[in-house]
Amino acid sequence: MKFRPARLAALALAAALSLTVTGCSLEETASGDTVKLVVGYQSKTINTVTAGTLLKAKGFLEQRLNDLTAKGGPKYQVEWQDYDTGAPITAQMVAEKIDIGSMGDYPLLINGSRTQANERSRTELVSITGYNPKGALNMVVVAPDSPARTINDLAGQKVSASVGSAGHGTLVQALTRAGIDPKTGVEVLNQQPQVGASALESGQVAGLSQFVAWPGLLVFQNKAKLLYDGAELNVPTFHGVVARRDYAKNHPEVLDAFLRAQLDATDFIHTEPLEAARLVAENSGLAQEVVYLYNGPGGTSFDTTLKPSLLAAFKDDVQYLKSIGDFAELDIDAFVERAPLQKAFADAGRDYAAEVANSANPAPVKGNDPVSGKPAENPALAGEIWFAGQNVTQPVSDPTALLRAIKQARAQGKTIRAAYIPDSELGTRWFADKALWVRDGERYLPFTTVAAAQRYLTAHPSAATVAYDQAVNEVRS
């Protein structure tokens, strides 16, 4: 098969980053003493909702800015701009037309590299929106009837990815670890997520590598199955917030209000996860069940702090810039600015150092399992069942208990809207009915991918695979 040179991918990315933006140039003041803030976000990238979709829907930022006005400050005008990926947000920041934006870790590298040439466009990383300590926010999916079982099976084929995105970065790492040259071993088609999803459905590509929520959405819609869980890399992945330094210097109170509002949104997603999922679904067009997969307890760790583990992984990812094109070196230490977030924590009466040091998911599944009678307290085992017509979920203590609860609910005629359970090897929160189940004695274990299930079967020869419905029917009540 003839592959396109890697240079084409780099040129395509460069074109996206230098696109011509329509509309007039935005000034820092809209008129008179009204200060304008332009926020770039990605409504369907639901790992950024605390700095985007949810933040906008709840009006936390506008409330914080109105408080400043009420105390004698100027009026503030917020403009929200929605994009599919981080590349156009970076292009707008280079053009000084977006003041604050959010995107994934690999796009953040490109953002820092592209904006640093001009002091007015130069950006700084000021907070995290959410992260996964193992990398499960990015995944590779294939068609439901694909014979592919591991990432190696994509060798010599076409794979869709948004070049420069977090999903593309995971693909590059996964292929490299599998011994496949990501430049020549597959043909990467640089496509927006929606285009890539259509290409996968029509058979134009063998696989799709994307960031949240696309893999979960396509699997939920029965348009794809999971081939590669990014958690196999065991490298933290995250999304974060960047601000133009020049804007932050001129309007520090605005950046402070934004970060305080992000804390408001983060607290809301922790205390009202189902309501947060409803708002994000309504404002993104995504199914609420898919939003809750990632935004619910045990999913993404929504934590604004700039943790050393995340920044260490970020530094290791700098080599990715060189692999996809001609990007200027980026000094991560100089790119990261902790002071604004530390101030926001102090103003809120919170201990920044303590939250930086806490690596546990701040919103684990919790509660008592009414079927097993055990507490749902182990994040590696606990899951949830969401029954139709209810605005609360039922916790389950472990995968086998989940199957028992499903069996009982079916016998009672209850309709199950969604059920969530962590992968038994990697801990990735996943749809219970989309997982691959293994029976080992009296225990039932869910896995996100064929490869993960096979690793368990190889180590436990007496275990056997079992279909989800079969597992539900045969589990002992």
Secondary structure, 3 states (H helix, E strand, C coil): CCCCCHHHHHHHHHHHHCCCCCCCCCCCEEECCEEEEEEEECCCCHHHHHHCHHHHHHCHHHHHHHHHHHCCCCCEEEEEEECCCCHHHHHHHHCCCCCEEEEEHHHHHHHHHHHCCCCCCCEEEEEEEEEECCCCCEEEEECCCCCCCCHHHHCCCEEEECCCCHHHHHHHHHHHHCCCCCCCCCEEEECCHHHHHHHHHHCCCCEEEEECCHHHHHHHCCCCEEEEEHHHHCCCEEEEEEEEHHHHHHCHHHHHHHHHHHHHHHHHHHHCHHHHHHHHHHHHCCCHHHHHHHHCCCCCECCCCCCHHHHHHHHHCCHHHHHHCCCCCCCHHHHECCHHHHHHHHHCCCCHHHHHHCCCCCCCCCCECCCCCCECCCCCCCEEEEECCCCCCEEECCHHHHHHHHHHHHHCCCCEEEEEEECCCCCCEEEHHHCEEEEECCEEEEECCHHHHHHHHHHCCCCEEECHHHHHHHCCC
